Amino acid sequence: MTDKKRFQDKKNNMPQAGLLSLSLLSTAALLAACGQQADQQHMHAGGPPPVSVAPVVQRDVQEFDEFTARLEAPDTVEIRARVAGTLDKVHFKEGQLVKKGDPLFTIDPRPFAAEVARAEAQAVAARTQAELSASELARAQKLVPIQGVSQQEIDQLRAGARNAEANIRAAEAALTQAKLNLEFTRITAPVSGRSSRANVTPGNLVGVGDPVLTTVVSSDKVYAYFDASEATYLKHARAARNGGAQSRSGGNKVLLGLGNEEGYPHEGQMDFVDNRLNPATASIRGRAVFDNKSGLFTPGLFARIKLVGNGSNAAVLVAERAISTDQTRKIVLVVGKDNIVQPREVKPGLLLDGMRVVEGVKPGELVIVDGLLRAFPGAPVTPQLLKVDAKGMPIPAAPPAPAASK
């Protein structure tokens, strides 16, 4: 190869070598930048992790207990026939509201009307016989001075007169029973409330007490039955004795909420506590009464009720999300001196609008509410104090603003 040829080849290869050098420089710069960023991340990860903290608050809390209750009607009446016969008419529309005394069913009254007429006739005959016996006794007594009748005849006439009087009373009783049976053919509502379906249609024979014709439940009020534990009963019993204003059988305010309602929008009061605890469950049955004139409550529904106590007391509260579980214990993580995390066992109590009443921490101490997974007992953290609302609930920190694009 001539020198001229080699010079041309070297000249042609110069652009490729320059491109390769530029590529190596770019790669080195990129690696340097990545290394610098990795170093920064490593330095940040090596420092105390950031956590959100909020102070423990103390405020007056109204004592209450929550239960699950079953609603029942104060009056539930099974309508049954009191006389046997053929059902003649049904006077109500199934499911409608009825008032006390409204007609519900009619049993064919004709046989019972005939029985009333027969009983009236027997009563008239008994009174006539009694008048005759009284007249015979009076005439016989006039003959006693002249010994016109024997003493035996007088005794027989007196016995006949007494028997006639007894027959009158028996006939009058039979007449009363016949009139009652005639009245029982017209079956009316014994209480005001809502009727169920008619179980028997006209034309069917009904017996005395069987079958159940329909059911009427009262609807102006409703009872909420619930079971309270022995500890709850003792607590309220002690409060009732100390306060004196509340009686054992009622007076405490009770709030109620249905399954599709938020909170406890309905207010009632206690009106009954059973006279003994159930030894099998160590609980006692209680009952609250609520107004139901609007017809909102239906017997048989489940409900949530809140039994409000007699007074309020100072309580220590933390955010519910600050409480974690350590095996069988409930703990909160307290940021102490030098921002060191300290686990603190607490005894949880009532839950009030996201705040939990606890025992085991002091007002003003800082507990971790966000970033619990980044905090370890005995390790330092970087606490970020959150603002709290009027009830002491921590307000979440605003997200950081996005970096401005260059």
Steps between C-alpha positions, in 0.01 A plus 500: 500500500633835401537792737233690315251219555575479874456875536156482337388213728616692807314803377178299447517346853530830688122578512423156655758550775349839584152358531627225727670754729185710525296191587740403778494851644117503506485164671750613763299814570176301537664253735640784706153659528337172600772442756446846646122442522555157659736659750236762586231232545735297716574803716125570534420138586770500763334787694199476738184418302226764497175427689185702575423555865213657692461590867292297741190705592284512809136612501169431671328192360138396548487142625304256286477134403404350165283192447322309227125489560193332358186708448170367629149641521362578848177315412487197272158335486405181315139533392310175560131410491325468835203311353487234233320565174526595135708807419264742331703818425849653518472873571860619473762533230805291569788700642298811575498700821201425719368672810387332817140381452507493120324189356733236358290186442137394525390144574151399388287638789167327427548190717609716789207738454266199522674391821443846645130477420477156666682625809268798524199269485644280775558806712138609456380150590720496810364833618141384441561184699657703777194726517272195518706342776496825695118526468447141617724555799313819595159326489626209702643726767152655550366154592762433763309673788196278445721196436369474145839369375762282655850616579637260239297668225623841615863380484447357152348825376787703644753269333312532172509879523876496566555260210301730275723794597808291429355400163459869418867566572604198294282610209640853519856363502423286195355806330813701579720223357288482187526874451878482548527225238296713262732792571806279443386438142616857432878490546656844555854631541604480867780756453588770252774401260583340169324185387659199338352286221166327539578131550139389445270608221118524512314172477741299713409346832696628797528346843543650842858628514614326183624607254658844547290730283756783486746691716492863612810675637493842661690765306495824702806390700773240461720316749872435447618198700873448561732301728759678713800340666535469874772767507283744307206436731712557811642822355159650428354373827779675692451819301126489571562463873753784508302736279159436648326665205468184297284208606597137442209443261535801277603855433828452317508646152539242224589572136412266214611449143371254239718298268469749213556811712815683602551559869211500745231741378212377723465573870314299764545396859543195719180370656583149622789294640446134582504382862779245460808421291506202271760270662567324168609819322582729798280767343182682590212596274419868458235684303472846352185658359480723192219697342376346174211720396664549160504121446875492427576203727378150419503228769772244437763741367851505641624838622807661653438680826717722715425516872612841623639516853412735781792740459829582332862472610843603380649244263825462307459439125722410206419449134370150432756443224784562747418178688668181385502141626805329643396137542234529773574863597375829363785751470575848372842628394602808698775732375699582813829672579741541208218384269542140614199271445358350817225233489227556759235246592150652519158382608246610236153623588222679314531604135384859445506638144827326412660572839552215746489544878813335641684447825882490503606832346500857627349811340750684282718202415570458131382173343565383147184496288649458150815312403475227762680254271803731486531529876677245720513497880822653625588654162493873419249655261443838342160610644270725299237655727147495352233755571189382685137607479277614787444139615872414491485299177826534301461675165695318226793697364461650153686307226824662384472730199629350172845617392498772236611378158802674353 
